[in-house]
Amino acid sequence: MKPVIVVHGGAGRIFKDREEGARSGVTRAAMKGYSILKQGGNALDAVEEAVTSMEDDPHFNAGNFSSI
C-alpha cells in the first residue's frame, strides 16, 4: 500500500499576496511527512513532522493563537 498524508492549511481566507507562500508551505509540510512514511516511518512521526513544519512557517498560525 502506498503511504498518503494530507495537510490542511487552515479554514480562513488566504489573501492573494500570501497564496504562493501558503501553497508552498502546505506542500513542504506534506512532503516532510510523506518522506518519513516512504522510509518506513510510522504515522505519528510523519504527522509530527508535518505539523512542526507548519508551526515553523509564518504563513500559518498552527500552534500560535490558531482560530479553531
PyMOL Python script that loads the backbone (N, CA, C, O; Angstrom):
from pymol import cmd

cmd.read_pdbstr("""\
ATOM      1  N   MET A   1       0.839  -1.166   0.000  1.00  0.00           N
ATOM      2  CA  MET A   1       0.000   0.000   0.000  1.00  0.00           C
ATOM      3  C   MET A   1       0.895   1.244   0.000  1.00  0.00           C
ATOM      4  O   MET A   1       1.855   1.322   0.767  1.00  0.00           O
ATOM      5  N   LYS A   2       0.581   2.199  -0.850  1.00  0.00           N
ATOM      6  CA  LYS A   2       1.341   3.442  -0.934  1.00  0.00           C
ATOM      7  C   LYS A   2       0.914   4.383   0.193  1.00  0.00           C
ATOM      8  O   LYS A   2      -0.281   4.593   0.400  1.00  0.00           O
ATOM      9  N   PRO A   3       1.884   4.957   0.928  1.00  0.00           N
ATOM     10  CA  PRO A   3       1.520   5.863   2.015  1.00  0.00           C
ATOM     11  C   PRO A   3       0.941   7.172   1.486  1.00  0.00           C
ATOM     12  O   PRO A   3       1.285   7.623   0.393  1.00  0.00           O
ATOM     13  N   VAL A   4       0.059   7.769   2.278  1.00  0.00           N
ATOM     14  CA  VAL A   4      -0.580   9.039   1.927  1.00  0.00           C
ATOM     15  C   VAL A   4      -0.604   9.924   3.168  1.00  0.00           C
ATOM     16  O   VAL A   4      -0.840   9.443   4.276  1.00  0.00           O
ATOM     17  N   ILE A   5      -0.360  11.207   2.980  1.00  0.00           N
ATOM     18  CA  ILE A   5      -0.528  12.172   4.060  1.00  0.00           C
ATOM     19  C   ILE A   5      -1.235  13.389   3.469  1.00  0.00           C
ATOM     20  O   ILE A   5      -0.925  13.824   2.360  1.00  0.00           O
ATOM     21  N   VAL A   6      -2.181  13.925   4.218  1.00  0.00           N
ATOM     22  CA  VAL A   6      -2.940  15.096   3.778  1.00  0.00           C
ATOM     23  C   VAL A   6      -2.710  16.208   4.796  1.00  0.00           C
ATOM     24  O   VAL A   6      -2.840  15.994   6.001  1.00  0.00           O
ATOM     25  N   VAL A   7      -2.370  17.384   4.306  1.00  0.00           N
ATOM     26  CA  VAL A   7      -2.120  18.537   5.161  1.00  0.00           C
ATOM     27  C   VAL A   7      -3.121  19.628   4.802  1.00  0.00           C
ATOM     28  O   VAL A   7      -3.318  19.933   3.626  1.00  0.00           O
ATOM     29  N   HIS A   8      -3.749  20.210   5.810  1.00  0.00           N
ATOM     30  CA  HIS A   8      -4.747  21.265   5.604  1.00  0.00           C
ATOM     31  C   HIS A   8      -4.167  22.582   6.104  1.00  0.00           C
ATOM     32  O   HIS A   8      -3.693  22.668   7.237  1.00  0.00           O
ATOM     33  N   GLY A   9      -4.204  23.590   5.269  1.00  0.00           N
ATOM     34  CA  GLY A   9      -3.586  24.869   5.602  1.00  0.00           C
ATOM     35  C   GLY A   9      -4.434  25.829   6.405  1.00  0.00           C
ATOM     36  O   GLY A   9      -3.993  26.942   6.691  1.00  0.00           O
ATOM     37  N   GLY A  10      -5.629  25.435   6.776  1.00  0.00           N
ATOM     38  CA  GLY A  10      -6.461  26.308   7.596  1.00  0.00           C
ATOM     39  C   GLY A  10      -7.827  26.543   7.002  1.00  0.00           C
ATOM     40  O   GLY A  10      -8.093  26.210   5.847  1.00  0.00           O
ATOM     41  N   ALA A  11      -8.680  27.119   7.810  1.00  0.00           N
ATOM     42  CA  ALA A  11     -10.065  27.333   7.396  1.00  0.00           C
ATOM     43  C   ALA A  11     -10.332  28.771   6.976  1.00  0.00           C
ATOM     44  O   ALA A  11     -11.394  29.075   6.430  1.00  0.00           O
ATOM     45  N   GLY A  12      -9.392  29.639   7.223  1.00  0.00           N
ATOM     46  CA  GLY A  12      -9.603  31.050   6.903  1.00  0.00           C
ATOM     47  C   GLY A  12      -9.278  31.386   5.458  1.00  0.00           C
ATOM     48  O   GLY A  12      -8.830  30.543   4.681  1.00  0.00           O
ATOM     49  N   ARG A  13      -9.516  32.626   5.131  1.00  0.00           N
ATOM     50  CA  ARG A  13      -9.246  33.131   3.782  1.00  0.00           C
ATOM     51  C   ARG A  13      -7.744  33.320   3.585  1.00  0.00           C
ATOM     52  O   ARG A  13      -7.051  33.807   4.478  1.00  0.00           O
ATOM     53  N   ILE A  14      -7.251  32.936   2.420  1.00  0.00           N
ATOM     54  CA  ILE A  14      -5.853  33.169   2.068  1.00  0.00           C
ATOM     55  C   ILE A  14      -5.825  34.323   1.072  1.00  0.00           C
ATOM     56  O   ILE A  14      -6.356  34.213  -0.033  1.00  0.00           O
ATOM     57  N   PHE A  15      -5.210  35.415   1.464  1.00  0.00           N
ATOM     58  CA  PHE A  15      -5.139  36.578   0.595  1.00  0.00           C
ATOM     59  C   PHE A  15      -4.160  36.329  -0.549  1.00  0.00           C
ATOM     60  O   PHE A  15      -3.194  35.580  -0.405  1.00  0.00           O
ATOM     61  N   LYS A  16      -4.419  36.954  -1.660  1.00  0.00           N
ATOM     62  CA  LYS A  16      -3.665  36.736  -2.896  1.00  0.00           C
ATOM     63  C   LYS A  16      -2.159  36.891  -2.689  1.00  0.00           C
ATOM     64  O   LYS A  16      -1.382  36.114  -3.244  1.00  0.00           O
ATOM     65  N   ASP A  17      -1.740  37.868  -1.911  1.00  0.00           N
ATOM     66  CA  ASP A  17      -0.308  38.109  -1.724  1.00  0.00           C
ATOM     67  C   ASP A  17       0.370  37.034  -0.868  1.00  0.00           C
ATOM     68  O   ASP A  17       1.599  36.979  -0.815  1.00  0.00           O
ATOM     69  N   ARG A  18      -0.405  36.188  -0.206  1.00  0.00           N
ATOM     70  CA  ARG A  18       0.163  35.105   0.609  1.00  0.00           C
ATOM     71  C   ARG A  18      -0.110  33.722   0.017  1.00  0.00           C
ATOM     72  O   ARG A  18       0.319  32.706   0.566  1.00  0.00           O
ATOM     73  N   GLU A  19      -0.823  33.695  -1.099  1.00  0.00           N
ATOM     74  CA  GLU A  19      -1.253  32.419  -1.674  1.00  0.00           C
ATOM     75  C   GLU A  19      -0.078  31.520  -2.060  1.00  0.00           C
ATOM     76  O   GLU A  19      -0.071  30.338  -1.718  1.00  0.00           O
ATOM     77  N   GLU A  20       0.900  32.055  -2.757  1.00  0.00           N
ATOM     78  CA  GLU A  20       2.032  31.239  -3.196  1.00  0.00           C
ATOM     79  C   GLU A  20       2.799  30.670  -2.007  1.00  0.00           C
ATOM     80  O   GLU A  20       3.164  29.494  -2.004  1.00  0.00           O
ATOM     81  N   GLY A  21       3.042  31.500  -1.000  1.00  0.00           N
ATOM     82  CA  GLY A  21       3.746  31.038   0.191  1.00  0.00           C
ATOM     83  C   GLY A  21       2.965  29.979   0.948  1.00  0.00           C
ATOM     84  O   GLY A  21       3.541  29.021   1.463  1.00  0.00           O
ATOM     85  N   ALA A  22       1.651  30.155   1.013  1.00  0.00           N
ATOM     86  CA  ALA A  22       0.808  29.175   1.702  1.00  0.00           C
ATOM     87  C   ALA A  22       0.809  27.841   0.962  1.00  0.00           C
ATOM     88  O   ALA A  22       0.904  26.782   1.582  1.00  0.00           O
ATOM     89  N   ARG A  23       0.702  27.893  -0.360  1.00  0.00           N
ATOM     90  CA  ARG A  23       0.747  26.649  -1.143  1.00  0.00           C
ATOM     91  C   ARG A  23       2.088  25.942  -0.966  1.00  0.00           C
ATOM     92  O   ARG A  23       2.141  24.725  -0.789  1.00  0.00           O
ATOM     93  N   SER A  24       3.156  26.710  -1.016  1.00  0.00           N
ATOM     94  CA  SER A  24       4.487  26.125  -0.829  1.00  0.00           C
ATOM     95  C   SER A  24       4.625  25.518   0.560  1.00  0.00           C
ATOM     96  O   SER A  24       5.209  24.446   0.722  1.00  0.00           O
ATOM     97  N   GLY A  25       4.087  26.204   1.556  1.00  0.00           N
ATOM     98  CA  GLY A  25       4.176  25.710   2.930  1.00  0.00           C
ATOM     99  C   GLY A  25       3.419  24.414   3.140  1.00  0.00           C
ATOM    100  O   GLY A  25       3.906  23.510   3.819  1.00  0.00           O
ATOM    101  N   VAL A  26       2.230  24.315   2.562  1.00  0.00           N
ATOM    102  CA  VAL A  26       1.442  23.086   2.675  1.00  0.00           C
ATOM    103  C   VAL A  26       2.160  21.943   1.954  1.00  0.00           C
ATOM    104  O   VAL A  26       2.235  20.824   2.462  1.00  0.00           O
ATOM    105  N   THR A  27       2.679  22.237   0.778  1.00  0.00           N
ATOM    106  CA  THR A  27       3.407  21.209   0.022  1.00  0.00           C
ATOM    107  C   THR A  27       4.633  20.752   0.791  1.00  0.00           C
ATOM    108  O   THR A  27       4.892  19.552   0.890  1.00  0.00           O
ATOM    109  N   ARG A  28       5.394  21.700   1.338  1.00  0.00           N
ATOM    110  CA  ARG A  28       6.599  21.363   2.095  1.00  0.00           C
ATOM    111  C   ARG A  28       6.254  20.494   3.310  1.00  0.00           C
ATOM    112  O   ARG A  28       6.931  19.501   3.578  1.00  0.00           O
ATOM    113  N   ALA A  29       5.208  20.868   4.039  1.00  0.00           N
ATOM    114  CA  ALA A  29       4.799  20.101   5.219  1.00  0.00           C
ATOM    115  C   ALA A  29       4.385  18.683   4.832  1.00  0.00           C
ATOM    116  O   ALA A  29       4.774  17.716   5.486  1.00  0.00           O
ATOM    117  N   ALA A  30       3.600  18.568   3.773  1.00  0.00           N
ATOM    118  CA  ALA A  30       3.156  17.244   3.325  1.00  0.00           C
ATOM    119  C   ALA A  30       4.338  16.392   2.882  1.00  0.00           C
ATOM    120  O   ALA A  30       4.400  15.201   3.189  1.00  0.00           O
ATOM    121  N   MET A  31       5.270  16.995   2.166  1.00  0.00           N
ATOM    122  CA  MET A  31       6.423  16.232   1.680  1.00  0.00           C
ATOM    123  C   MET A  31       7.335  15.785   2.821  1.00  0.00           C
ATOM    124  O   MET A  31       7.919  14.703   2.758  1.00  0.00           O
ATOM    125  N   LYS A  32       7.462  16.600   3.849  1.00  0.00           N
ATOM    126  CA  LYS A  32       8.270  16.196   5.004  1.00  0.00           C
ATOM    127  C   LYS A  32       7.639  14.989   5.697  1.00  0.00           C
ATOM    128  O   LYS A  32       8.335  14.040   6.056  1.00  0.00           O
ATOM    129  N   GLY A  33       6.334  15.030   5.882  1.00  0.00           N
ATOM    130  CA  GLY A  33       5.647  13.888   6.484  1.00  0.00           C
ATOM    131  C   GLY A  33       5.689  12.665   5.592  1.00  0.00           C
ATOM    132  O   GLY A  33       5.920  11.552   6.063  1.00  0.00           O
ATOM    133  N   TYR A  34       5.466  12.870   4.300  1.00  0.00           N
ATOM    134  CA  TYR A  34       5.471  11.766   3.336  1.00  0.00           C
ATOM    135  C   TYR A  34       6.838  11.095   3.279  1.00  0.00           C
ATOM    136  O   TYR A  34       6.932   9.874   3.154  1.00  0.00           O
ATOM    137  N   SER A  35       7.884  11.885   3.369  1.00  0.00           N
ATOM    138  CA  SER A  35       9.239  11.334   3.344  1.00  0.00           C
ATOM    139  C   SER A  35       9.448  10.329   4.476  1.00  0.00           C
ATOM    140  O   SER A  35      10.077   9.290   4.279  1.00  0.00           O
ATOM    141  N   ILE A  36       8.929  10.633   5.639  1.00  0.00           N
ATOM    142  CA  ILE A  36       9.048   9.711   6.773  1.00  0.00           C
ATOM    143  C   ILE A  36       8.286   8.425   6.494  1.00  0.00           C
ATOM    144  O   ILE A  36       8.796   7.333   6.744  1.00  0.00           O
ATOM    145  N   LEU A  37       7.072   8.547   5.979  1.00  0.00           N
ATOM    146  CA  LEU A  37       6.275   7.354   5.663  1.00  0.00           C
ATOM    147  C   LEU A  37       6.950   6.510   4.589  1.00  0.00           C
ATOM    148  O   LEU A  37       6.973   5.282   4.676  1.00  0.00           O
ATOM    149  N   LYS A  38       7.495   7.170   3.584  1.00  0.00           N
ATOM    150  CA  LYS A  38       8.130   6.465   2.466  1.00  0.00           C
ATOM    151  C   LYS A  38       9.361   5.678   2.924  1.00  0.00           C
ATOM    152  O   LYS A  38       9.705   4.650   2.341  1.00  0.00           O
ATOM    153  N   GLN A  39      10.012   6.170   3.965  1.00  0.00           N
ATOM    154  CA  GLN A  39      11.187   5.485   4.507  1.00  0.00           C
ATOM    155  C   GLN A  39      10.809   4.413   5.528  1.00  0.00           C
ATOM    156  O   GLN A  39      11.683   3.827   6.167  1.00  0.00           O
ATOM    157  N   GLY A  40       9.516   4.158   5.682  1.00  0.00           N
ATOM    158  CA  GLY A  40       9.067   3.125   6.607  1.00  0.00           C
ATOM    159  C   GLY A  40       8.755   3.628   8.000  1.00  0.00           C
ATOM    160  O   GLY A  40       8.491   2.832   8.901  1.00  0.00           O
ATOM    161  N   GLY A  41       8.781   4.947   8.194  1.00  0.00           N
ATOM    162  CA  GLY A  41       8.463   5.518   9.499  1.00  0.00           C
ATOM    163  C   GLY A  41       6.988   5.362   9.827  1.00  0.00           C
ATOM    164  O   GLY A  41       6.182   5.007   8.967  1.00  0.00           O
ATOM    165  N   ASN A  42       6.648   5.628  11.071  1.00  0.00           N
ATOM    166  CA  ASN A  42       5.251   5.458  11.473  1.00  0.00           C
ATOM    167  C   ASN A  42       4.447   6.746  11.270  1.00  0.00           C
ATOM    168  O   ASN A  42       5.006   7.826  11.083  1.00  0.00           O
ATOM    169  N   ALA A  43       3.144   6.602  11.312  1.00  0.00           N
ATOM    170  CA  ALA A  43       2.231   7.709  11.031  1.00  0.00           C
ATOM    171  C   ALA A  43       2.384   8.850  12.035  1.00  0.00           C
ATOM    172  O   ALA A  43       2.315  10.018  11.653  1.00  0.00           O
ATOM    173  N   LEU A  44       2.588   8.532  13.300  1.00  0.00           N
ATOM    174  CA  LEU A  44       2.723   9.576  14.314  1.00  0.00           C
ATOM    175  C   LEU A  44       3.937  10.456  14.029  1.00  0.00           C
ATOM    176  O   LEU A  44       3.845  11.682  14.100  1.00  0.00           O
ATOM    177  N   ASP A  45       5.060   9.845  13.711  1.00  0.00           N
ATOM    178  CA  ASP A  45       6.260  10.620  13.397  1.00  0.00           C
ATOM    179  C   ASP A  45       6.046  11.489  12.159  1.00  0.00           C
ATOM    180  O   ASP A  45       6.508  12.629  12.111  1.00  0.00           O
ATOM    181  N   ALA A  46       5.352  10.955  11.167  1.00  0.00           N
ATOM    182  CA  ALA A  46       5.081  11.703   9.938  1.00  0.00           C
ATOM    183  C   ALA A  46       4.199  12.914  10.217  1.00  0.00           C
ATOM    184  O   ALA A  46       4.458  14.008   9.716  1.00  0.00           O
ATOM    185  N   VAL A  47       3.164  12.715  11.011  1.00  0.00           N
ATOM    186  CA  VAL A  47       2.257  13.819  11.340  1.00  0.00           C
ATOM    187  C   VAL A  47       2.974  14.870  12.182  1.00  0.00           C
ATOM    188  O   VAL A  47       2.796  16.067  11.956  1.00  0.00           O
ATOM    189  N   GLU A  48       3.772  14.441  13.140  1.00  0.00           N
ATOM    190  CA  GLU A  48       4.520  15.396  13.957  1.00  0.00           C
ATOM    191  C   GLU A  48       5.442  16.249  13.088  1.00  0.00           C
ATOM    192  O   GLU A  48       5.552  17.457  13.299  1.00  0.00           O
ATOM    193  N   GLU A  49       6.093  15.634  12.127  1.00  0.00           N
ATOM    194  CA  GLU A  49       6.994  16.372  11.238  1.00  0.00           C
ATOM    195  C   GLU A  49       6.225  17.380  10.387  1.00  0.00           C
ATOM    196  O   GLU A  49       6.671  18.514  10.210  1.00  0.00           O
ATOM    197  N   ALA A  50       5.081  16.972   9.866  1.00  0.00           N
ATOM    198  CA  ALA A  50       4.263  17.874   9.047  1.00  0.00           C
ATOM    199  C   ALA A  50       3.744  19.048   9.878  1.00  0.00           C
ATOM    200  O   ALA A  50       3.784  20.193   9.427  1.00  0.00           O
ATOM    201  N   VAL A  51       3.264  18.771  11.075  1.00  0.00           N
ATOM    202  CA  VAL A  51       2.744  19.835  11.943  1.00  0.00           C
ATOM    203  C   VAL A  51       3.865  20.780  12.362  1.00  0.00           C
ATOM    204  O   VAL A  51       3.674  21.996  12.372  1.00  0.00           O
ATOM    205  N   THR A  52       5.013  20.244  12.702  1.00  0.00           N
ATOM    206  CA  THR A  52       6.155  21.080  13.074  1.00  0.00           C
ATOM    207  C   THR A  52       6.539  22.010  11.934  1.00  0.00           C
ATOM    208  O   THR A  52       6.853  23.180  12.157  1.00  0.00           O
ATOM    209  N   SER A  53       6.513  21.493  10.723  1.00  0.00           N
ATOM    210  CA  SER A  53       6.816  22.317   9.552  1.00  0.00           C
ATOM    211  C   SER A  53       5.838  23.481   9.436  1.00  0.00           C
ATOM    212  O   SER A  53       6.240  24.605   9.136  1.00  0.00           O
ATOM    213  N   MET A  54       4.572  23.216   9.670  1.00  0.00           N
ATOM    214  CA  MET A  54       3.567  24.281   9.586  1.00  0.00           C
ATOM    215  C   MET A  54       3.696  25.260  10.755  1.00  0.00           C
ATOM    216  O   MET A  54       3.470  26.458  10.582  1.00  0.00           O
ATOM    217  N   GLU A  55       4.053  24.768  11.934  1.00  0.00           N
ATOM    218  CA  GLU A  55       4.250  25.655  13.083  1.00  0.00           C
ATOM    219  C   GLU A  55       5.410  26.615  12.841  1.00  0.00           C
ATOM    220  O   GLU A  55       5.401  27.747  13.326  1.00  0.00           O
ATOM    221  N   ASP A  56       6.402  26.159  12.091  1.00  0.00           N
ATOM    222  CA  ASP A  56       7.580  26.978  11.804  1.00  0.00           C
ATOM    223  C   ASP A  56       7.386  27.917  10.614  1.00  0.00           C
ATOM    224  O   ASP A  56       8.240  28.763  10.351  1.00  0.00           O
ATOM    225  N   ASP A  57       6.290  27.780   9.905  1.00  0.00           N
ATOM    226  CA  ASP A  57       6.034  28.564   8.699  1.00  0.00           C
ATOM    227  C   ASP A  57       5.182  29.792   9.042  1.00  0.00           C
ATOM    228  O   ASP A  57       4.090  29.644   9.590  1.00  0.00           O
ATOM    229  N   PRO A  58       5.663  30.996   8.731  1.00  0.00           N
ATOM    230  CA  PRO A  58       4.911  32.210   9.082  1.00  0.00           C
ATOM    231  C   PRO A  58       3.595  32.386   8.318  1.00  0.00           C
ATOM    232  O   PRO A  58       2.806  33.269   8.656  1.00  0.00           O
ATOM    233  N   HIS A  59       3.348  31.575   7.311  1.00  0.00           N
ATOM    234  CA  HIS A  59       2.094  31.673   6.562  1.00  0.00           C
ATOM    235  C   HIS A  59       0.919  31.042   7.311  1.00  0.00           C
ATOM    236  O   HIS A  59      -0.236  31.217   6.925  1.00  0.00           O
ATOM    237  N   PHE A  60       1.221  30.309   8.379  1.00  0.00           N
ATOM    238  CA  PHE A  60       0.178  29.603   9.119  1.00  0.00           C
ATOM    239  C   PHE A  60       0.232  29.981  10.588  1.00  0.00           C
ATOM    240  O   PHE A  60       1.274  30.390  11.100  1.00  0.00           O
ATOM    241  N   ASN A  61      -0.900  29.842  11.260  1.00  0.00           N
ATOM    242  CA  ASN A  61      -0.940  30.117  12.692  1.00  0.00           C
ATOM    243  C   ASN A  61      -1.023  28.821  13.496  1.00  0.00           C
ATOM    244  O   ASN A  61      -1.510  28.817  14.627  1.00  0.00           O
ATOM    245  N   ALA A  62      -0.554  27.737  12.919  1.00  0.00           N
ATOM    246  CA  ALA A  62      -0.566  26.436  13.600  1.00  0.00           C
ATOM    247  C   ALA A  62       0.231  26.536  14.898  1.00  0.00           C
ATOM    248  O   ALA A  62       1.420  26.854  14.888  1.00  0.00           O
ATOM    249  N   GLY A  63      -0.434  26.264  15.998  1.00  0.00           N
ATOM    250  CA  GLY A  63       0.221  26.291  17.296  1.00  0.00           C
ATOM    251  C   GLY A  63       0.401  27.681  17.884  1.00  0.00           C
ATOM    252  O   GLY A  63       0.875  27.810  19.013  1.00  0.00           O
ATOM    253  N   ASN A  64       0.036  28.722  17.148  1.00  0.00           N
ATOM    254  CA  ASN A  64       0.212  30.100  17.613  1.00  0.00           C
ATOM    255  C   ASN A  64      -1.099  30.860  17.509  1.00  0.00           C
ATOM    256  O   ASN A  64      -1.366  31.512  16.500  1.00  0.00           O
ATOM    257  N   PHE A  65      -1.899  30.780  18.529  1.00  0.00           N
ATOM    258  CA  PHE A  65      -3.166  31.508  18.553  1.00  0.00           C
ATOM    259  C   PHE A  65      -4.081  31.111  17.400  1.00  0.00           C
ATOM    260  O   PHE A  65      -4.806  31.944  16.856  1.00  0.00           O
ATOM    261  N   SER A  66      -4.044  29.844  17.036  1.00  0.00           N
ATOM    262  CA  SER A  66      -4.894  29.396  15.930  1.00  0.00           C
ATOM    263  C   SER A  66      -6.359  29.659  16.259  1.00  0.00           C
ATOM    264  O   SER A  66      -6.758  29.650  17.423  1.00  0.00           O
ATOM    265  N   SER A  67      -7.139  29.890  15.235  1.00  0.00           N
ATOM    266  CA  SER A  67      -8.523  30.331  15.435  1.00  0.00           C
ATOM    267  C   SER A  67      -9.520  29.203  15.604  1.00  0.00           C
ATOM    268  O   SER A  67     -10.695  29.457  15.872  1.00  0.00           O
ATOM    269  N   ILE A  68      -9.085  27.970  15.454  1.00  0.00           N
ATOM    270  CA  ILE A  68     -10.014  26.844  15.614  1.00  0.00           C
ATOM    271  C   ILE A  68      -9.647  26.074  16.857  1.00  0.00           C
ATOM    272  O   ILE A  68     -10.300  25.083  17.184  1.00  0.00           O
TER     273      ILE A  68
END
""", "prot")
cmd.dss("prot")
cmd.show_as("cartoon", "prot")
cmd.util.cbc("prot")
cmd.orient("prot")
